[in-house]
Each structure stands twice: as structure tokens, then as C-alpha cells.
Amino acid sequence: MEINGIECSEAVIKYLETILWAEHCFLPVSEDELVDGCMDVGEDHLLYGISEQNCLDDHFDIEDFSVESLIKAQADVDQFFKRLQTAGLLGQAREYRDDSHIAYHFWLTRQSHGAGFWDGDYGDIGDQLTDIADLSGTVTYVLGEDGKIHQV
């Protein structure tokens, strides 16, 4: 599927959808600049009325990721799948779930959301998948003044 001119795999689409519902909006200002949890901007501003209490999918969808973020997401997912392949775990993981669900669990695991590979859906390889996901570290997405979601 093409998003903002970038071809994204089905696994990356699921990964991005997971980010949207699992993560909150991080606004491009410091906390002391917020008014009632929102940016102090006029009604015509792209980020008017958006609070850091909102999940991203309350206001945004996949097309709102910046081009750079889409490229980084595809690279992160590709690297994770390569690590699984190198470890001899990709085929085994696919016995439990398809690539989209593996990418979904990759996001939840790498961000320590309390669900992921280790919670039972992947049998005796769940802990190994978790260890490989943890190699990727956590990722932060913020809302830019351009109204796009950016990976930092």
C-alpha cells in the first residue's frame, strides 16, 4: 500500500495502526506552554484542540505520518524481520501469526506496553522474540507544527 508516496508493506501498515491506537499525542511544546493540556494556538492551527491525553488515533490516521517516519518505520520492521530470520525464528513465529500480527506485537513489545510476544501467543519462542524486539529499543513519535507525526 502506498502512503504519502512511500510503498509500505502490510506488516508496516499494521505497525503504524498499532502506534496510532497505542500512543498518546506528544505536542511540540513544553508542558508549561500548554493551556488545559492543549497548545495555546488559534482555531485555525493544525494542532488546535489536541491534548497530550489523546491517543493519536483520536485525531490522526496513517496518512498523517511524515514521509521520513514512514521510511523509518519500514526500515525498523524490515530490520526486525531480518533479525528473526538470522536467529532462525521467523518461520516459527509465522506458525503462530502472520507478518502483520508479528509487526503489531513488535511495536507493543519494543515499547513495553504490557502485551507482546511474551504474553503467550507465541508458545515457547515468545521470550526469544521479546529479546530480539528489545534490541530495537523504544521509539518516540511527536506531532510537528506541520500536523504530521514524526519519529524522533
C-alpha positions, -999 to +999 in steps of 0.1 A: +000+000+000+013+034-008+012+062+018+024+097+010+043+083-019+060+056+001+053+019-005+046+002+028+042-035+034+011-049+051+032-055+082+042-019+084+006-008+079-004-029+110+027-015+129+016+021+121-020+013+131-008+000+164+012+031+170-019+052+164-041+035+190-014+027+215+004+060+217-006+094+230-001+127+213+032+144+222+029+180+213+059+201+200+059+224+231+070+220+267+044+212+293+045+247+308+034+261+274+001+240+275-032+255+283-057+230+297-034+203+282-035+218+247-013+240+227-021+277+230-029+283+194-058+297+174-086+277+160-071+277+125-039+259+137-034+223+127-029+212+163-058+232+178-077+213+205-053+183+206-043+172+240-015+150+252-042+130+269-055+119+235-044+088+217-030+096+182-059+078+165-084+103+182-072+129+156-048+112+131-046+083+107-018+066+087-016+094+061-006+118+089+028+101+094+057+122+078+075+106+049+106+103+070+086+084+097+072+061+071+106+053+058+120+047+093+090+025+103+095+003+072+133+001+080+126-008+116+101-035+107+124-049+080+154-050+104+133-068+130+122-094+104+158-098+093+169-104+129+142-130+133+154-147+101+190-146+112+180-162+146+160-189+128+128-177+144+109-161+116+094-194+103+085-204+138+068-170+145+048-174+113+034-207+126+016-186+153+008-153+135+011-136+101+036-109+094+011-081+102+004-095+137+042-101+143+047-064+134+018-054+158+034-074+186+068-059+177+055-024+185+038-034+217+069-053+229+095-027+220+075+000+237+069-022+269+031-018+266+024-048+288+014-070+259+035-085+232+054-116+222+060-128+258+023-130+268+015-164+254+005-160+218+039-174+205+044-205+225+079-213+237+096-188+214+078-157+229+107-148+252+132-151+223+110-129+202+108-104+231+146-104+234+150-096+197+124-069+198+141-053+228+173-049+207+154-022+187+149+000+217+119+023+222+108+049+197+091+083+203+067+100+179+058+136+182+034+159+165+051+185+143+040+221+137+032+207+102+005+185+117+025+154+108+036+126+131+074+125+133+097+098+147+124+113+169 
